[in-house]
Amino acid sequence: MPFEDGPGSKDRPCLVLLVRGDSALVAKITSKYHDERPGVIALPPGSVGDAQGRPSFLETDELRDVPVGEFRRRVGMADPVVWDQVRHLAR
């Protein structure tokens, strides 16, 4: 995931929203809740595969383009309830 405030990147989970050619539009997933940010969605426990069982949050207010070749692994499918929430925000 590219850093928001400068060069570089970080290995982090994300939700792929759209794939276009060689890049994917993604929303990042974080373990820190930022209540001041719009579009934060709490994820169901265990949905991200965190070994420590921490709560996770999807941040839909800042989407990123990530080259498809930079993805390391697939964790799973989006929870249908979460996917509906994301679709509702996109309207």
N, C-alpha and C positions, 0 to 999 in steps of 0.2 A: 504494500500500500504506500503510495507516495506521501511524504510528509506535507502537512498543510502550509508550514511556515518556512520552507526552504528545500534545498536539495537533499536527496537521499530517500530512503524508504524503510519500512518496517514490516516484518512478517506479522500479519494479523488476519483474523477471519473476516469475511465479508459476505454480503449477499449479492450474487450476480443478478442484475436486473435486465440486462440486454447484452447480446453479443453481436458486434458489427465487424465483420472481417476478422482482423487480427487483434482487436481490442474488445474489452468487456467494460460496460458501465456498471459500477458497483457502489454499494453503500457499506460503510465500514461498521464493524461490530466491535464494541468495547465493553470492558467490565466496569467502567466508571460511568455513573449516571450524571448527566449534565442537564439539570432541570431548566437551565436558562436557555437551552437550545430548542428551537422548534423542531417538530418531527422526530422526536426520540420515542422509540417503541421498545417496551420491555419484552424480552424474549422468554418463552417458556423455559423453566429449569431443565438443564441437560441438553438443550437443543443445539448447542455449539460444540459439545464434546469436551468441555473444559474439565480436566482431570481434578481440579480443586473444587468443582461444583459452584463456582462463583456465579452471581447473577450476570446476565449479559444484556446489552442494549444495542439496538440498531439505530444509527444516526442517518436519517434520510435527508438532512438539510444540505449536506455537502457531498455530492456524488463525484466519483473519480473514474477516469479511464485508465484501465490497467491492461498492458499487453497480455494476451491469452497465454503466451509461452512462459510468463512469470508465475503462473499459479503452481503451487506445489502439490496440492492434493484436494480432493473433494471430501467434505465432511458429511454431507447429506442433503436432503431435500428441505425446502422451507416448509415450516408449519403452515397449513392452509389458512388458519386464522391470522397469522402474521402477514402472509401474502395478501390477504384481503385488506388488511390495514395499510400496507404499502400501496396497493392499488388505489385505495381511497385517497391517500395523501397526494397521489400523482394527478388527480383530476383537477 
